[in-house]
Every structure is written in structure tokens, then in C-alpha cells.
């Protein structure tokens, strides 16, 4: 797995993996919709989404990622990690808990 772009870029790219395989091992994941989509990247910033992205809808202090989920799907997101269900035509994981932290080098870390 490698980071795309410079330190702090909210996108991680990797070889294609099926969504259930990616979530395997996480406690309490809860998928809705057709889960068998291939994921090639992860992002929590809708501006960096490309075809095959799993988009994380993370509420922040200033913005709530759920507000940008529609844009992420329009840009190519094939699945969402959400805290509440959204009326969008892609699989959604409502069980995994995600948050943004900071790595030792100051970069954003999705955990």
C-alpha cells in the first residue's frame, strides 16, 4: 500500500481488493447494498475520489463528510463508510468506526 501524492494527501491507493475482503477482520462492520465491488483507493476528501474509491464519510469540526458523499459517488466512489445510511446507490458500511488522526510525520491517518 502506498500513499498517492505528498504527505497529508487524503488518498491511499493499492491493488484492487473486493470490499468484503478489505473489511474482513474489522469488528462490527455492517454492509448494505451489493458489496462485491472492487476497491482501488481509500479517501476521506471527495475532491480526491476517482473510479474505484471507498469514500469515508467522517464528521469533522467544520464539515461532515456525509454532505460530500453524493459528490464522491459522482466522481467514482463505488462504496461508502458511513455513520448513518444515505440514499445513494452504492454499498455502505455502517458498522466500522473511522476517525482521522495524525501520524508522527504530521500526515493525516485514517484509523
NORUR-V722901 format. One record per residue. N is the residue number from 0. RES is the residue in one small letter. PSI is psi in radians with two decimals (none if undefined). Layout:
# NORUR-V722901
n:N res:RES psi:PSI
n:N res:RES psi:PSI
This chain:
# NORUR-V722901
n:0 res:x psi:2.34
n:1 res:x psi:2.63
n:2 res:x psi:2.44
n:3 res:x psi:2.30
n:4 res:x psi:-2.85
n:5 res:x psi:3.00
n:6 res:x psi:2.35
n:7 res:x psi:-0.09
n:8 res:x psi:2.26
n:9 res:x psi:0.71
n:10 res:x psi:2.34
n:11 res:x psi:2.25
n:12 res:x psi:2.64
n:13 res:x psi:3.07
n:14 res:x psi:2.63
n:15 res:x psi:2.35
n:16 res:x psi:2.50
n:17 res:x psi:2.48
n:18 res:x psi:-0.86
n:19 res:x psi:-0.61
n:20 res:x psi:-0.72
n:21 res:x psi:-0.69
n:22 res:x psi:-0.21
n:23 res:x psi:2.31
n:24 res:x psi:-0.31
n:25 res:x psi:2.46
n:26 res:x psi:2.50
n:27 res:x psi:0.45
n:28 res:x psi:2.59
n:29 res:x psi:1.69
n:30 res:x psi:2.42
n:31 res:x psi:2.75
n:32 res:x psi:-3.12
n:33 res:x psi:1.86
n:34 res:x psi:-0.21
n:35 res:x psi:1.26
n:36 res:x psi:2.63
n:37 res:x psi:2.28
n:38 res:x psi:2.29
n:39 res:x psi:-0.17
n:40 res:x psi:2.81
n:41 res:x psi:2.48
n:42 res:x psi:2.62
n:43 res:x psi:0.16
n:44 res:x psi:1.96
n:45 res:x psi:-0.41
n:46 res:x psi:-0.31
n:47 res:x psi:0.01
n:48 res:x psi:2.44
n:49 res:x psi:3.06
n:50 res:x psi:2.27
n:51 res:x psi:0.23
n:52 res:x psi:2.46
n:53 res:x psi:2.02
n:54 res:x psi:2.26
n:55 res:x psi:2.05
n:56 res:x psi:1.58
n:57 res:x psi:2.15
n:58 res:x psi:2.35
n:59 res:x psi:-2.99
n:60 res:x psi:-0.65
n:61 res:x psi:-0.56
n:62 res:x psi:2.70
n:63 res:x psi:2.08
n:64 res:x psi:-0.40
n:65 res:x psi:-0.52
n:66 res:x psi:-0.34
n:67 res:x psi:0.08
n:68 res:x psi:-0.72
n:69 res:x psi:-0.74
n:70 res:x psi:-0.71
n:71 res:x psi:-0.74
n:72 res:x psi:-0.72
n:73 res:x psi:-0.52
n:74 res:x psi:-0.13
n:75 res:x psi:0.03
n:76 res:x psi:2.31
n:77 res:x psi:-0.10
n:78 res:x psi:2.78
n:79 res:x psi:2.54
n:80 res:x psi:1.97
n:81 res:x psi:2.83
n:82 res:x psi:-0.22
n:83 res:x psi:2.59
n:84 res:x psi:2.51
n:85 res:x psi:2.59
n:86 res:x psi:1.16
n:87 res:x psi:2.59
n:88 res:x psi:0.73
n:89 res:x psi:2.74
n:90 res:x psi:2.56
n:91 res:x psi:2.31
n:92 res:x psi:2.04
n:93 res:x psi:0.02
n:94 res:x psi:-0.58
n:95 res:x psi:2.44
n:96 res:x psi:2.13
n:97 res:x psi:2.54
n:98 res:x psi:2.85
n:99 res:x psi:2.26
n:100 res:x psi:-2.94
n:101 res:x psi:2.32
n:102 res:x psi:3.00
n:103 res:x psi:-0.40
n:104 res:x psi:0.12
n:105 res:x psi:-0.06
n:106 res:x psi:2.77
n:107 res:x psi:2.47
n:108 res:x psi:2.19
n:109 res:x psi:2.17
n:110 res:x psi:none
